[in-house]
Amino acid sequence: MIISHTHKFIFIKSFKTAGTSIDTTLSTFCSGADIVTPMNDFKHNRNEKGEFLHNAMNAEEFIKLGLPNLQHVEAKIIKSMVEPEVWGNYFKFSIARNPWDRAISYFYWDFRNNPALKPKKKLYNYLGVPFDELGQVRKLFSEYIKNTTLPSNDPFYVMDDELCVESVIRYENLLEDYANICKKLGLPSSELPQLKGGIRSAGYHYSEFYDAESKEIVAEQHKNDIRLFDYKFEKV
């Protein structure tokens, strides 16, 4: 999360939307009394060169709140912590993502360190029977969705069932939308670092992971993303 008094914007970081890359880049433009909540110095928060680029500053009041995740501060909390004219006049923005695609990222993120949940070849696969990696993953993903309530991103850009920010970047149009935000704020549209990459298996469209039940569960859990941004379940 960033509250920039220098550039008069509030960036509210949502879950699984490339927010780390944007938060990191925007933090490098901050100084003085700007507020940037800290980010853990984990390997996945470093760029491909191993550099930790994020600059936290002036976040003591938010740290005192004992929030479970300082990177992701809900809009209502930010509103309660800043002066009314800051909330009312600063340019507020966040990021949204197709919920069915985002659910896949949650799945891979939650199970990234669990070898028991990674597809394994059987003896008969080495004897010539084709290895159905996607089939194994689909079964694991279906059970995951049926037994997990994924957090929505509503708290970061929705209040009283309506948008509470001036702009929402779409993950699917990330670079162009981010460049437009930078232009509006008078910031250089620098290249975004590749952070938290390489966790999800490449080569599959998100729709290939779903059965009818898991598709409807995700739709039910993320009604506002579908309603406000007209997201649809697309197929290859």
Backbone as a ProteinNet text record, in pm:
[ID]
protein_1_A
[PRIMARY]
MIISHTHKFIFIKSFKTAGTSIDTTLSTFCSGADIVTPMNDFKHNRNEKGEFLHNAMNAEEFIKLGLPNLQHVEAKIIKSMVEPEVWGNYFKFSIARNPWDRAISYFYWDFRNNPALKPKKKLYNYLGVPFDELGQVRKLFSEYIKNTTLPSNDPFYVMDDELCVESVIRYENLLEDYANICKKLGLPSSELPQLKGGIRSAGYHYSEFYDAESKEIVAEQHKNDIRLFDYKFEKV
[TERTIARY]
83.7	0	87.2	45.9	122.2	25.9	62.3	-5.1	101.8	97.3	198.7	144.7	194.1	158.7	234.9	350.4	430.9	357.1	297	232	80.3	29	-115.6	-190.5	-144.1	-215.4	-214.7	-309	-315.6	-324.3	-227.3	-228.9	-266.2	-375.4	-425.4	-399.2	-308.1	-260.7	-356.7	-402.9	-493.2	-414.5	-486.5	-422.6	-410.4	-293.4	-268.4	-303.5	-248.6	-277.8	-152.9	-33.1	92.3	111.1	41.8	52.9	190.5	264.7	399.7	490.5	479.3	563.6	530	401.2	361.5	395.2	368.4	399.9	549.6	630.5	776.1	820.5	769.3	809.6	765.1	640.7	589.7	664.5	709.9	781	910.3	967.8	1093.3	1072.4	945.7	914.5	877.1	871.9	823.6	937.9	904.5	1004.7	931.3	1007.4	950	850.5	728.2	624.5	539.8	574.4	499.2	501	392.9	381	381.8	475.2	483.6	494.9	394.9	400	505.4	569.8	682.1	641.7	740.1	724.1	832.6	796.5	895.4	1005	1126.9	1241.9	1261.3	1162.2	1171.2	1228.2	1275.2	1332.8	1233.8	1106.6	1008.3	973.6	1020.2	1000.1	1122.5	1214.7	1334.1	1324.6	1394.5	1388.2	1478.8	1484.4	1561.6	1711.3	1756.5	1897.3	1920.5	1813.7	1825.5	1823	1781	1779.7	1646.2	1653.3	1532.1	1513.8	1408.5	1393.1	1292.5	1213.8	1104.3	1155.6	1098.3	1138.6	1021.7	1024.9	921.5	958.3	855.4	883.7	759.7	781.1	678.6	552.3	565.3	447.4	419.5	478.7	469.2	325.5	240.3	102.2	25.7	56.5	-8.8	49.5	178.6	241.4	180.7	151	92.1	-45.2	-114.1	-246.8	-242.1	-124.4	-111.4	-187.7	-191.1	-263.8	-199.1	-277.9	-222.1	-129.7	-150.4	-68	-54.6	59.4	78.6	85.8	112.2	114.3	-25.8	-124.4	-261.9	-349.5	-363.2	-443.2	-577	-685.7	-818	-848.4	-930.7	-964	-1027.4	-1115.8	-1184	-1086	-980.2	-878.9	-799.1	-759.4	-685.8	-769.8	-895.4	-985.1	-992.7	-993.2	-1002.9	-872.8	-763.1	-631.2	-583.1	-646.4	-599.5	-701.8	-658	-748.5	-855	-977.2	-1084.5	-1046.7	-970.1	-932.9	-833.1	-752.7	-660.4	-739.3	-830.9	-912.2	-998.3	-1050.4	-1140.7	-1073.1	-948.9	-883.9	-770.7	-710.9	-601.5	-658	-577.4	-615.8	-594.1	-701.9	-696.5	-711.9	-627.9	-638.3	-591.4	-637.8	-602.7	-594.7	-598	-587.1	-690.7	-756.9	-850	-799.5	-849.4	-807.8	-924.4	-934.1	-1035.7	-1033.4	-1144.8	-1142.3	-1110.5	-1148.9	-1118	-968.8	-907.3	-762.8	-689.4	-739.7	-675.6	-680.9	-789.1	-802.1	-691.7	-653.8	-544.4	-414.7	-390.2	-268.9	-267.4	-383.2	-392.8	-356.2	-409.3	-384.4	-234.3	-168.6	-25.6	55	12.2	83.5	72.5	-47.3	-67.6	6.1	22.7	82.6	224.1	285.1	416.4	523.3	510.1	610.8	560.8	457.7	400.3	422.5	532.3	563.2	457.4	380.1	277.2	166.8	154.3	47.7	95.7	218	270.3	247.2	201.4	176.2	302.2	283.8	397.7	370.6	473	461.4	456.6	373.5	365.2	460	481	569.4	523.6	389.8	340.4	364.5	383.1	415.7	554.7	645.4	781.5	785.8	675.5	669	592.9	555.6	495.5	356.3	287.6	153.8	166.9	94.8	108.6	82.2	159.4	148	47.3	-63.6	-170.5	-149.9	-54	-26	-147.1	-209.8	-323.9	-438.4	-462.6	-568.6	-547.8	-423	-392.5	-413.1	-365.9	-377.9	-523.8	-603.9	-746	-815.8	-784.3	-844.7	-803.8	-676.1	-627.1	-689.9	-700	-756.4	-904.7	-977	-1119.1	-1142.4	-1064.5	-1077.2	-1040.1	-938.1	-894.3	-1006.9	-1070.1	-1176.7	-1297.2	-1330.1	-1447.5	-1426.1	-1300.8	-1271.6	-1205.7	-1198.9	-1131.5	-1219.9	-1231.5	-1299.2	-1192.7	-1176.6	-1072.3	-1113.1	-1021.7	-1055.4	-1077.3	-1183.7	-1207.1	-1122.7	-1114.1	-1041.8	-1134.8	-1259.5	-1355.2	-1304.3	-1242	-1201.7	-1104.1	-1044.5	-943.5	-999.6	-1120	-1174.2	-1326.4	-1392.8	-1539.1	-1584.2	-1673.7	-1742.8	-1891.2	-1975.2	-2120.7	-2158.8	-2092.9	-2121.3	-2085.9	-2012.8	-1970.6	-1820.1	-1761.3	-1618	-1589.8	-1484	-1445.1	-1312.3	-1265.5	-1141.2	-1171.8	-1079.3	-1099.8	-1065.6	-979	-937	-898.3	-923.9	-882.5	-807.5	-681.2	-600.2	-650.6	-660.8	-694.4	-564.8	-551.1	-433.3	-411.1	-520.2	-511.8	-459.4	-460.6	-411.1	-311.2	-231.8	-150	-58.2	23.6	125.6	65	-37.2	-99.7	-173.8	-248.3	-322.7	-228.1	-119.6	-21.2	43.7	76.4	135.5	40.5	-89	-187.1	-197	-187.7	-189.1	-67.2	48.1	171.4	161.5	105.1	88.8	-0.4	-107.1	-199.9	-133	-45.9	20.3	149.2	189.8	314.4	438	427.4	539.6	595.7	724.2	780.3	723.2	684.7	629	742.6	811.4	926.7	883.8	975.8	947.5	921.5	820.9	787.2	878.9	930.7	1014.6	930.4	991.1	922.6	941.3	840.1	846.1	742.9	772.9	684.2	650	743.5	719.5	768.8	734.2	782.6	716.1	606.7	540.5	431.7	364.6	253.1	301	248.4	284.2	238.1	323.7	291.6	229.1	163.2	115.3	-31.3	-101.4	-242.8	-326.7	-438.6	-535	-612	-649.4	-712.8	-838.4	-912	-1037.3	-1015.4	-894.6	-867.2	-862.7	-855.3	-846.2	-983.7	-1089.7	-1219.3	-1314.3	-1397.9	-1518.3	-1635.8	-1758	-1874.2	-1890.3	-1865.9	-1886.8	-1784.4	-1658.6	-1554.6	-1571.2	-1616.2	-1642.3	-1748.5	-1857.5	-1965.8	-1926.3	-1845	-1799.6	-1720.8	-1628.3	-1547.7	-1637.1	-1733.8	-1825.2	-1903.5	-1948.4	-2025.7	-1941.2	-1813.6	-1725	-1677	-1691.6	-1635.6	-1738.2	-1857.8	-1967.8	-1937.4	-1871.4	-1847	-1748.3	-1644.9	-1551.4	-1624	-1713.7	-1788.9	-1886.8	-1953.6	-2052.8	-1988.8	-1884.2	-1825.6	-1734.6	-1669.5	-1571.7	-1609.9	-1728.3	-1780.8	-1687.2	-1624.3	-1539.8	-1626.1	-1575	-1644.6	-1550.4	-1608.5	-1531	-1503.8	-1381.8	-1346.7	-1282.9	-1288.5	-1226.2	-1121.2	-1033.7	-925	-982.7
-119.2	0	124.3	224.4	349.3	467.4	562	692.2	795.4	848.8	944.4	1086.7	1160.8	1302.3	1382.9	1331.3	1398.7	1403.6	1289.7	1279.9	1270.5	1276	1278.9	1158.7	1040.4	918.8	819.7	727.7	615.2	488.6	400.4	271.7	164.8	92.8	-11	-146	-219.1	-343.4	-458.7	-524.3	-638.4	-769.2	-880	-1012.2	-1071.7	-1130.1	-1207.9	-1132.7	-1008.6	-925.3	-853.6	-904.4	-837.3	-708.8	-697.5	-578	-556.2	-664.3	-650.2	-575.1	-605.1	-537	-387.8	-354.4	-214.1	-141.7	-204.9	-144.7	-114.7	-209.5	-192.1	-75.4	-69.1	37.7	174	184.4	312.5	357.1	261.4	297.7	373	349	416.7	563.8	603	742.7	819.6	750.9	811.8	868.2	969.7	1033.9	1120.2	1185.2	1278.4	1212.5	1264.9	1215.8	1104.7	1059.2	951.3	826.2	747.5	626.3	504.6	414.2	288.8	175.7	89.2	-20	-122.4	-187.5	-276.6	-406.2	-464	-591.2	-685.7	-809.8	-905.4	-928.4	-938.9	-955.6	-1103	-1160	-1298.6	-1305	-1421.6	-1440.7	-1404	-1439.7	-1412.9	-1265.1	-1182.7	-1038.2	-967.4	-1044.8	-989.6	-1009.9	-924.1	-935.9	-1047.4	-1062.2	-1171.9	-1161.3	-1043	-1024.5	-1045.7	-1076.6	-1096.8	-968.5	-858.3	-728.5	-704.6	-651.8	-612	-463.2	-427.5	-291.1	-208	-271.9	-203.4	-110.4	10.5	108.4	138.6	83.3	112.5	240.2	315.3	438.3	487.3	544.2	618	537.3	406.3	320.2	283.6	356.8	318.7	309.5	404	404.3	281.7	235.8	116.1	-8.9	-8.5	-121.4	-139.2	-27.9	-32.9	-98.2	-98.3	-158.7	-310.3	-368.9	-514	-586.7	-529.8	-589.5	-721.1	-817.7	-947.9	-941.7	-843.1	-832.3	-685.6	-627.7	-484.8	-449.7	-547.5	-518.5	-491.7	-557	-550.1	-486.7	-355.7	-282.7	-246.4	-280.3	-257.2	-108.7	-77.3	62.3	131.1	62	125.2	160.7	82	112.6	235.1	238.9	354.7	480.3	472.6	589.1	638.7	544.7	583.9	642.4	617.5	658.9	791.5	837.7	960.1	1071.8	1193.2	1307.5	1297.2	1345.2	1336	1396.8	1507.6	1569.6	1484.7	1404.6	1313.8	1204.4	1141.5	1037.2	1094.4	1211.5	1269.5	1325.9	1372	1443	1366.8	1268.7	1194.2	1094.5	1063.1	966.2	825.6	751.6	618.1	512.3	409.8	304.6	170.4	63.7	-72.4	-157.2	-290.1	-380.9	-491.9	-526.1	-638.8	-741.8	-864	-972.4	-1068.5	-1127.2	-1228.1	-1329.2	-1345.7	-1428.2	-1574.6	-1628.7	-1769.4	-1788	-1689.5	-1693.9	-1672.8	-1580.2	-1550.3	-1669.8	-1747	-1865.7	-1967.5	-1979.3	-2069.8	-2023.8	-1892.8	-1840.3	-1868	-1855.1	-1889.5	-2035.6	-2122.5	-2265	-2294.7	-2242.6	-2268.8	-2204.1	-2085.8	-2018.1	-2096.3	-2142.6	-2213.9	-2347.2	-2409.6	-2541.7	-2543.9	-2425	-2417.7	-2498.5	-2514.8	-2586.2	-2721.5	-2774.9	-2902.7	-3007.1	-3084.1	-3180.9	-3289.5	-3315.3	-3419.1	-3383	-3254.7	-3209.8	-3183.5	-3220.6	-3202.1	-3330.7	-3319	-3438.9	-3523.2	-3655	-3746.6	-3852.3	-3885.3	-3992	-4127.6	-4217.1	-4353.7	-4441.4	-4563.1	-4654.2	-4673.7	-4684.7	-4709.8	-4591.7	-4469.7	-4354.8	-4370	-4429.4	-4450.9	-4567.2	-4644.5	-4757.4	-4721.9	-4592.7	-4547.7	-4490.9	-4507.8	-4450.8	-4299.8	-4217.5	-4071.3	-4021.4	-3922.9	-3863.8	-3750.2	-3765.3	-3665.2	-3569.2	-3478.2	-3383.2	-3294.9	-3242.9	-3154.1	-3225.9	-3351.2	-3427	-3439.2	-3464.9	-3473.7	-3339.5	-3233.1	-3099.9	-3058.7	-3090.9	-3056.1	-3117.5	-3242.3	-3307.8	-3237.9	-3204.8	-3135.1	-2996.9	-2927.5	-2792.8	-2795.6	-2892.6	-2904.1	-2923.5	-3009	-3031	-2905	-2836.2	-2711.5	-2608.2	-2587.7	-2488.7	-2527.4	-2655.3	-2700.5	-2692.5	-2686.9	-2686.9	-2558.3	-2457.3	-2332.4	-2213.7	-2119.7	-1994.2	-1891.1	-1863.2	-1769.3	-1626.9	-1549.5	-1410.4	-1329.8	-1252	-1164.3	-1038.3	-961.3	-834.4	-716.4	-745.7	-639	-537.8	-581.2	-484.5	-377.5	-398.5	-304.6	-199.5	-224.1	-123	-113.8	-183.1	-178.3	-140.2	-42.6	-7.8	9.3	-49	-39	-83.1	-188.4	-250.9	-164.2	-55.2	30.4	55.4	91.1	121.9	243.3	235.3	346.7	406.6	369.6	421.8	485.1	569.7	637.9	551.1	453.7	370.6	231.9	132.7	-4.8	-57.6	-86.3	-147.4	-290	-329.1	-468.3	-547.2	-654	-739.7	-780.7	-804.1	-847.8	-738.9	-614.8	-501.9	-422.9	-498.1	-441.2	-328.8	-354.3	-257.4	-128.9	-141.7	-22.2	57.7	-12.1	57.8	125	56.1	114.4	238.6	230.1	344.7	464.2	438.7	547.3	611.1	529.3	582.3	672.1	624.4	702.8	835.5	832.9	955.8	1053.7	1004.4	1089.3	1151.5	1074.6	1121.1	1198	1202.5	1270.6	1193.6	1059.2	973	904.7	873.1	798.6	657.2	611.8	476.8	377.5	347.1	258.8	113.1	29.5	-112.8	-177.4	-263.3	-330	-449.8	-468.3	-585.7	-712.5	-824.2	-952.9	-1016.2	-1002.6	-1056.2	-1166.8	-1261	-1374.8	-1455.1	-1464.8	-1540.3	-1683.5	-1764.6	-1901.1	-1998.8	-1959.2	-2047.4	-2129.9	-2071.1	-2136.9	-2206.9	-2325.3	-2399	-2322.8	-2314.4	-2242.6	-2337.6	-2278.6	-2357.1	-2393.1	-2367.3	-2401	-2275.7	-2268.2	-2162	-2194.4	-2092.7	-2118.2	-2204	-2190.5	-2264.7	-2416.1	-2459.4	-2602.6	-2670.1	-2591	-2647.5	-2673.3	-2621.4	-2617.1	-2727.1	-2771.3	-2844.8	-2751.5	-2796.2	-2708.6	-2657.9	-2745.1	-2705.8	-2602.3	-2626.1	-2531.6	-2396.3	-2397.7	-2272.5	-2189.6	-2253.6	-2182	-2136.2	-2213.4	-2173.7	-2043.9	-2034.9	-1913.3	-1795.7	-1817.6	-1710.4	-1659.2	-1748.9	-1710	-1630.8	-1666.5	-1600.5	-1464	-1436.5	-1312.9	-1238.5	-1224.6	-1162.1	-1018.8	-943	-802.4	-784.4	-867.8	-858.2	-884.1	-980.6	-1013.1	-901.6	-847.4	-741.6	-609.5	-569	-436.9	-430.7	-541.7	-539.4	-628.2	-687.6	-769	-884.7	-942.8	-1058.4	-1177.9	-1256	-1375.7	-1494.1	-1610.8	-1734.1	-1763	-1741.8	-1760.7	-1898.4	-1947.3	-2074.1	-2053.3	-2152.1	-2144.6	-2133.6
0	0	0	-74.4	-80.8	-69.7	14.9	19.8	-12.8	-131.9	-174.6	-166	-66.9	-57.1	-162.2	-202.6	-304.6	-438.3	-475.7	-606.5	-595.6	-472.1	-445.9	-505.4	-466.4	-505	-388.8	-394.3	-301	-383.8	-368.6	-436.9	-335.4	-363.4	-273.6	-339.7	-281.7	-342.5	-314.5	-420.1	-408.7	-418.6	-401.9	-401	-540.4	-569.2	-689.5	-818	-827.5	-945.6	-996.8	-965.1	-1000.1	-920.6	-807.7	-724.7	-668	-643.7	-588.9	-684.8	-812.7	-912	-918.5	-916.4	-923	-793.2	-679.3	-550.2	-539.6	-583.4	-577.9	-664.5	-787.4	-878	-826.9	-782.2	-732	-607.1	-526.9	-403.7	-432.4	-550	-583.5	-617.1	-640.4	-669.2	-541.7	-428.8	-305	-221.6	-142.7	-56.5	46.1	131.5	227.7	320.5	324.9	415.7	353.4	233.9	170.9	258.8	251.4	331.9	240.5	266.1	191.3	292.7	299.9	396.9	354.6	451.8	420.7	352.7	285.3	215.7	266.6	291.3	340.2	236.8	284.7	195.7	161.9	94.1	50.9	-90.7	-127.4	-260.6	-370.2	-349.5	-455.4	-466.9	-372.5	-383.4	-441.4	-493.5	-557.5	-708.6	-781.9	-927.7	-977.6	-1110.3	-1167.9	-1139.2	-1098.9	-1061.3	-912.1	-838.9	-694.9	-614.4	-677.3	-610.2	-539.9	-417.5	-345.7	-369.2	-442.5	-492.5	-413.8	-329.8	-262.2	-151.7	-146	-44.9	48.9	168.6	268.4	343	387.9	461.7	536	651.4	727.6	755.2	774.6	790.1	935.4	1029.3	1170.4	1220.9	1180.2	1229.2	1180.4	1061.8	1011.1	1077.5	1104.9	1173.7	1312.1	1380	1513.9	1515.2	1401.8	1395.3	1406.8	1385.1	1392.1	1283.5	1165.5	1053.8	1012.1	967.6	929.8	808.2	722.5	602.4	564.3	592.3	568	419.8	335.9	192.9	139.9	201.9	153.7	262	256.4	354.8	291.5	359.6	303.7	289.6	190.3	161.9	282.3	354.5	467.7	579.5	593.6	695.3	652.9	526.3	476.9	493.1	456.6	468	611.2	706.6	847.8	902	832	881.1	823.1	715.8	650.9	670.2	646.3	654	544.6	571.7	471.5	337.1	339.3	212.3	134.5	205.9	137	66.1	138.5	76.6	-36.3	-16.3	-114.2	-237.4	-222.8	-332.9	-401.5	-333.1	-395	-495.9	-595.8	-698.2	-642.6	-626.5	-565.4	-675.2	-668.5	-769	-713.3	-778.3	-738.2	-864.7	-849.1	-963.8	-949.9	-1060.3	-1064.8	-1166.1	-1150.8	-1240	-1258.3	-1375.5	-1399.4	-1284.3	-1211.4	-1090.7	-1114.3	-1230.7	-1258.3	-1283.9	-1344.8	-1365.8	-1233.5	-1153.1	-1024.9	-929.3	-936.4	-851.8	-881.4	-1008.7	-1044.9	-979.4	-979.6	-917.2	-767.2	-702.8	-560.6	-538	-621.9	-610.5	-617.1	-718.7	-733.4	-621.4	-577.1	-469.1	-338.3	-306.4	-180.8	-177.1	-291.8	-295.6	-352.8	-362.2	-427.3	-354.8	-223.2	-144.3	-95.5	-160.3	-119	-227.2	-218	-323.7	-337.3	-232	-238.8	-336.2	-366.8	-455.7	-597.4	-625.3	-760.6	-841	-964.8	-1046.6	-1062.4	-1052.4	-1061.9	-1167.2	-1241.4	-1339.7	-1269.6	-1324	-1276.3	-1358.4	-1311.9	-1383.3	-1527.2	-1546.1	-1681.5	-1775.3	-1717.8	-1802	-1863.2	-1785.1	-1836.6	-1936.6	-1937.3	-2030.5	-2158.6	-2170.2	-2294.9	-2285.6	-2170.1	-2155.3	-2136.3	-2213.7	-2203.2	-2061.5	-2020.9	-1887.3	-1891.4	-1819.5	-1818.7	-1700.6	-1715.7	-1607.6	-1577.8	-1683.1	-1663.5	-1592.6	-1627.3	-1563.4	-1413.3	-1372.2	-1229.3	-1160.3	-1223.8	-1164.1	-1153.9	-1255.4	-1253.1	-1131.6	-1100.1	-984.3	-855.3	-843	-724	-712.3	-824.8	-824.2	-789.1	-842.1	-813.5	-663.4	-599.7	-455.5	-378.1	-426.1	-361.6	-361.8	-476.1	-487.5	-402.4	-398.8	-323.7	-172.5	-130.4	13.2	62.5	-23.3	11.7	-24.1	68	36.8	3.3	-123.4	-165.3	-128	-71.6	-39.3	-166.1	-168.2	-282.4	-265.8	-373.8	-368.3	-341.2	-309.2	-279.4	-176.4	-66.4	36.3	-11.7	-127.7	-175.6	-271.6	-326.2	-417.2	-416.9	-324.2	-316.9	-176.5	-167.5	-43.9	-76.8	7.5	-14.5	-155.5	-200.9	-330.9	-451.8	-430.3	-540.5	-533.2	-646.5	-648	-559.6	-482.1	-396.1	-440.2	-559.2	-614.9	-750.3	-795.3	-922.9	-1043.6	-1023.8	-1136.3	-1086.7	-1169.6	-1141	-1262.3	-1243.7	-1349.1	-1370.7	-1495.4	-1524.7	-1546.5	-1475.5	-1488.6	-1633.3	-1703.7	-1843.2	-1935	-1888.2	-1966.5	-1882	-1807.1	-1699.8	-1745.8	-1844.8	-1883.2	-1937.5	-2022	-2079.7	-1972.9	-1886.7	-1781.6	-1683	-1650.2	-1558.6	-1622.3	-1749.6	-1819.1	-1818.7	-1836.1	-1834.3	-1695.3	-1591.4	-1454.2	-1432.3	-1474.9	-1457.8	-1531.7	-1651.7	-1728.7	-1655.1	-1597.4	-1524.2	-1401.8	-1336	-1214.1	-1242	-1367.3	-1402	-1361.7	-1361.1	-1323.8	-1448	-1448.4	-1561.8	-1564.6	-1681.5	-1695.2	-1714.3	-1605.3	-1612.5	-1625	-1667.7	-1685.2	-1549.3	-1543	-1417.9	-1396.8	-1275.3	-1247.8	-1247.1	-1281.6	-1280	-1142.5	-1056.3	-921	-903.5	-818.2	-787.7	-912.9	-1004.8	-1126.9	-1115.5	-1215.1	-1223.1	-1128.4	-1063.5	-967.5	-1035.5	-1129.7	-1198.3	-1324.1	-1349.2	-1470.2	-1593.3	-1690.2	-1813.7	-1915.1	-2015.1	-2126.8	-2124.6	-2011.4	-2002.4	-1982.7	-2055.3	-2031.2	-1904	-1827.3	-1698.1	-1710.7	-1820.4	-1835.2	-1836.6	-1871.1	-1880.2	-1743.2	-1635.5	-1500.9	-1438.7	-1498	-1431.3	-1475.3	-1377.6	-1409.2	-1379.5	-1407.8	-1393	-1249.2	-1151.6	-1012	-966.1	-995.8	-951.7	-1020.6	-1145.4	-1217.5	-1145.6	-1101.7	-1035	-895	-826.9	-692.6	-699.7	-794.4	-809	-847.1	-935	-974	-853.9	-768.2	-651	-551.6	-537.7	-441	-489.4	-617.9	-673.9	-760.1	-705.5	-779.9	-821.3	-733.6	-765.1	-879.4	-884.8	-997.1	-1129.3	-1127.9	-1249.3	-1282.9	-1181.5	-1203.7	-1243.9	-1173.4	-1195.4	-1318.1	-1350.8	-1459.2	-1576.6	-1568.2	-1678.2	-1714.6	-1613.7	-1640.5	-1679.3	-1770.9	-1817.9	-1816.9	-1807.8	-1816.2	-1963.4	-2003.2	-2143.5	-2164.4	-2285.7	-2318.8	-2426.2	-2436.9	-2534.6	-2674.8
[MASK]
++++++++++++++++++++++++++++++++++++++++++++++++++++++++++++++++++++++++++++++++++++++++++++++++++++++++++++++++++++++++++++++++++++++++++++++++++++++++++++++++++++++++++++++++++++++++++++++++++++++++++++++++++++++++++++++++++++++++++++

